[in-house]
Amino acid sequence: MEYTNIILEKSDGIATLTLNRPDKLNAFTNTMEIEMFDALQQVRQDKTIRVLVITGAGKAFCAGADFEGMFQELIDKGGLSPDQPVETEFREFPPTIAAINGHAIGAGLTLVLQCDIRIAVEDAKMSLPFVHLGVIPENGSTYYLSRLVGLAKACELIFTGKVITASEAKTIGLVNEIVSKDQLMDVTYNLAKTISKAAPLAQKMAKKGIYKSLETGVKEAVEFEKSALMTLLRSDDHQEAVKAYIEKRPPIFKGK
């Protein structure tokens, strides 16, 4: 598929998906959503990808849904189609970083919430203004937000649709780090490179365990860790890590 609303780039085990409607503040359209779905399937299937970075072109990350390009179309169609191609399960992806280069509003923030790590520029603002549009946040936003910032704060942000600054987002645990605009991609890629050097199979298991623990008790978490550890101890990557340590060289992981 040829993309017109997004850019997908791959380099050194890092995939970068850029929302690319800068003149419209990267507002979502159905076309963008279809292209994103296709691109994300590519990333999911590419075993060489160790980290996924999502960002926006221009001065905004994403200003939400395009009213004419999405909301009006949905109204005309009578709502969501059952086969609407929406990718929400980032848990099955490699570690994912949101490089929030500007405002993340509505659908933009729902995308940010699905990522594992969030880095924002100093003047970024964020909001889930869905209640003012007569709808609710989608793509697991109610799930992710309440676990990131706590139940009471999630209720406040969703019920009011209030806009918060990057500074407040960091204070409540919504973003990991705040940087200047000229530092954003350097900081993001430095982190991505660090993550990409680790054993991918171990990271996959660790990520699965982290999110699984949100829905289970400590007993189930310990059982999962034990099972994962048994698998990983037999992996080629673990054997390579031990060998590399003894030989005093960097390990070469293959995800096996």
C-alpha positions as CSV (number, residue, x, y, z in Angstrom):
1,M,0.0,0.0,0.0
2,E,1.2,3.5,-0.8
3,Y,0.9,5.9,2.1
4,T,-0.3,9.5,1.8
5,N,-1.2,10.3,5.5
6,I,1.6,8.5,7.3
7,I,5.3,7.7,6.8
8,L,6.8,4.4,7.9
9,E,10.6,4.1,8.1
10,K,12.8,1.3,9.4
11,S,16.5,1.5,10.4
12,D,18.7,-0.5,12.7
13,G,15.9,-2.5,14.2
14,I,13.8,0.7,14.9
15,A,10.5,1.4,13.1
16,T,9.3,5.0,13.0
17,L,5.6,5.7,12.2
18,T,5.0,9.4,11.5
19,L,1.5,10.9,11.3
20,N,1.9,13.0,8.2
21,R,-0.9,15.6,7.8
22,P,1.0,18.6,9.2
23,D,-1.2,21.2,7.5
24,K,-4.2,19.6,9.4
25,L,-2.2,19.1,12.7
26,N,-2.2,15.3,11.8
27,A,-5.9,15.0,12.5
28,F,-7.2,11.5,11.9
29,T,-9.2,10.5,8.8
30,N,-10.4,7.1,7.8
31,T,-7.7,7.0,5.2
32,M,-5.0,7.6,7.9
33,E,-6.5,4.9,10.1
34,I,-6.5,2.4,7.2
35,E,-2.8,3.3,6.4
36,M,-1.8,3.0,10.0
37,F,-3.4,-0.4,10.3
38,D,-1.5,-1.6,7.3
39,A,1.8,-0.1,8.5
40,L,1.4,-1.6,12.0
41,Q,0.8,-5.0,10.5
42,Q,4.1,-4.6,8.7
43,V,5.9,-3.8,11.9
44,R,4.2,-6.7,13.8
45,Q,5.3,-9.2,11.1
46,D,8.9,-7.9,10.8
47,K,11.0,-9.9,13.2
48,T,14.0,-7.5,12.8
49,I,12.1,-4.6,14.4
50,R,13.0,-4.3,18.1
51,V,11.4,-0.9,18.9
52,L,8.5,1.1,17.4
53,V,8.5,4.9,17.6
54,I,5.3,6.9,16.9
55,T,5.4,10.6,16.3
56,G,3.9,13.4,14.2
57,A,5.1,15.7,11.4
58,G,5.1,19.4,11.9
59,K,4.1,21.2,15.1
60,A,1.4,18.7,16.5
61,F,1.4,15.1,17.4
62,C,-2.2,14.7,16.5
63,A,-5.1,17.2,17.0
64,G,-7.7,14.4,17.2
65,A,-10.2,13.3,14.5
66,D,-10.8,15.3,11.4
67,F,-14.4,16.5,11.8
68,E,-15.2,16.3,8.1
69,G,-12.8,13.4,7.3
70,M,-14.0,11.1,10.1
71,F,-16.8,12.3,12.3
72,Q,-19.1,13.4,9.5
73,E,-18.4,10.3,7.6
74,L,-19.3,8.2,10.6
75,I,-22.5,10.1,11.1
76,D,-23.4,9.6,7.4
77,K,-22.7,5.9,7.6
78,G,-24.7,5.5,10.8
79,G,-21.7,4.8,13.1
80,L,-18.7,2.5,13.2
81,S,-18.6,-0.4,10.7
82,P,-18.1,-3.8,12.4
83,D,-15.1,-4.4,10.1
84,Q,-13.5,-1.0,10.7
85,P,-9.7,-1.7,10.7
86,V,-8.5,-0.4,14.0
87,E,-5.2,-1.5,15.6
88,T,-5.4,-1.1,19.4
89,E,-3.4,-4.1,20.7
90,F,0.1,-2.6,21.1
91,R,0.8,-5.3,23.7
92,E,1.7,-7.6,20.9
93,F,4.2,-5.2,19.5
94,P,7.9,-4.6,20.5
95,P,8.5,-1.9,23.1
96,T,6.7,1.2,21.8
97,I,7.7,4.9,22.4
98,A,5.4,7.9,21.7
99,A,7.6,10.9,20.8
100,I,5.0,13.6,21.5
101,N,6.2,16.5,19.3
102,G,3.2,18.7,20.1
103,H,-0.4,18.7,21.1
104,A,-2.0,15.2,21.5
105,I,-5.8,15.8,21.6
106,G,-8.6,13.3,21.5
107,A,-7.6,10.4,19.2
108,G,-4.0,11.7,19.4
109,L,-4.0,11.1,23.1
110,T,-5.7,7.7,22.8
111,L,-2.8,6.6,20.5
112,V,-0.2,8.0,23.0
113,L,-1.9,6.0,25.9
114,Q,-1.4,2.7,24.0
115,C,2.4,3.2,23.9
116,D,4.7,1.8,26.6
117,I,6.8,4.9,27.1
118,R,5.9,8.6,26.4
119,I,8.3,11.5,25.8
120,A,6.8,14.9,25.3
121,V,8.1,18.4,24.2
122,E,7.7,21.2,26.8
123,D,4.8,23.0,25.1
124,A,2.7,19.9,24.3
125,K,-0.8,19.9,25.6
126,M,-3.1,16.9,26.0
127,S,-6.8,16.3,26.4
128,L,-9.6,13.7,26.0
129,P,-12.4,16.1,25.0
130,F,-14.8,13.3,23.9
131,V,-17.6,14.1,26.4
132,H,-18.0,17.5,24.7
133,L,-18.6,15.6,21.4
134,G,-21.2,13.3,22.8
135,V,-18.9,10.2,22.7
136,I,-16.3,8.5,24.9
137,P,-12.6,7.8,24.6
138,E,-11.8,4.7,22.5
139,N,-9.0,2.3,21.9
140,G,-8.6,1.2,25.5
141,S,-8.2,4.8,26.8
142,T,-10.3,4.3,29.9
143,Y,-8.3,1.2,30.7
144,Y,-4.8,2.7,30.1
145,L,-5.4,6.1,31.6
146,S,-6.8,4.9,34.9
147,R,-3.8,2.6,35.4
148,L,-1.3,5.4,34.5
149,V,-2.7,8.2,36.6
150,G,-5.1,6.6,39.1
151,L,-8.8,6.2,39.1
152,A,-9.7,9.7,40.5
153,K,-7.5,11.6,38.1
154,A,-8.7,9.5,35.1
155,C,-12.3,10.3,36.0
156,E,-11.4,14.0,36.3
157,L,-9.7,14.1,32.9
158,I,-12.4,12.1,31.1
159,F,-15.4,13.7,32.7
160,T,-14.2,17.3,32.2
161,G,-12.2,16.9,28.9
162,K,-9.8,19.4,30.4
163,V,-6.5,20.3,28.7
164,I,-3.3,19.6,30.6
165,T,0.2,20.7,30.0
166,A,3.2,18.5,29.5
167,S,4.4,19.4,33.0
168,E,1.2,18.3,34.6
169,A,1.2,15.2,32.5
170,K,4.6,14.3,33.9
171,T,3.5,15.1,37.4
172,I,0.6,12.7,37.2
173,G,2.6,9.9,35.5
174,L,1.1,10.3,32.0
175,V,4.5,11.0,30.4
176,N,7.9,9.7,31.3
177,E,10.0,12.7,30.3
178,I,9.8,16.2,29.0
179,V,12.4,17.6,26.6
180,S,12.9,20.6,24.3
181,K,11.7,20.3,20.7
182,D,15.2,20.1,19.3
183,Q,16.1,17.3,21.7
184,L,13.0,15.1,21.2
185,M,14.0,12.8,18.5
186,D,17.6,12.5,19.8
187,V,16.4,11.5,23.2
188,T,13.8,9.2,21.7
189,Y,16.2,7.4,19.5
190,N,18.9,7.1,22.1
191,L,16.3,5.3,24.3
192,A,15.1,3.2,21.4
193,K,18.7,2.2,20.6
194,T,19.3,1.2,24.3
195,I,16.1,-0.9,24.3
196,S,17.0,-2.5,20.9
197,K,20.3,-3.9,22.3
198,A,18.5,-6.1,24.8
199,A,17.3,-9.7,24.1
200,P,14.0,-9.3,22.1
201,L,12.5,-12.6,23.4
202,A,13.1,-11.5,27.0
203,Q,11.6,-8.1,26.3
204,K,8.6,-9.7,24.7
205,M,8.1,-11.9,27.8
206,A,8.7,-9.0,30.2
207,K,6.2,-6.7,28.4
208,K,3.6,-9.5,28.4
209,G,4.2,-10.0,32.2
210,I,3.9,-6.3,32.9
211,Y,0.5,-5.9,31.2
212,K,-0.7,-9.3,32.4
213,S,-0.1,-8.2,36.0
214,L,-2.6,-5.4,35.6
215,E,-5.4,-7.9,35.4
216,T,-4.1,-10.6,37.8
217,G,-2.9,-11.0,41.3
218,V,0.7,-11.4,42.6
219,K,0.3,-15.2,42.6
220,E,-0.5,-15.3,38.9
221,A,2.3,-12.8,38.1
222,V,4.8,-15.0,39.9
223,E,3.6,-18.1,38.1
224,F,3.9,-16.3,34.7
225,E,7.4,-15.1,35.6
226,K,8.4,-18.7,36.5
227,S,7.0,-20.1,33.3
228,A,8.7,-17.3,31.2
229,L,12.0,-17.8,33.0
230,M,12.0,-21.5,32.3
231,T,11.5,-20.8,28.6
232,L,14.1,-18.0,28.5
233,L,16.8,-20.1,30.3
234,R,16.6,-22.5,27.4
235,S,16.8,-19.8,24.7
236,D,19.7,-19.2,22.4
237,D,19.7,-15.6,23.5
238,H,20.3,-16.5,27.1
239,Q,23.2,-18.9,26.1
240,E,24.6,-16.1,23.9
241,A,24.4,-13.6,26.8
242,V,26.4,-15.9,29.1
243,K,28.9,-16.7,26.4
244,A,29.4,-13.1,25.5
245,Y,29.9,-12.1,29.2
246,I,32.6,-14.8,29.6
247,E,34.3,-13.7,26.3
248,K,34.0,-10.0,27.3
249,R,32.1,-8.9,24.2
250,P,28.7,-7.5,23.4
251,P,26.1,-10.2,22.9
252,I,24.5,-10.8,19.5
253,F,20.8,-11.5,20.1
254,K,18.6,-13.2,17.5
255,G,15.3,-13.4,19.3
256,K,15.5,-17.2,19.7
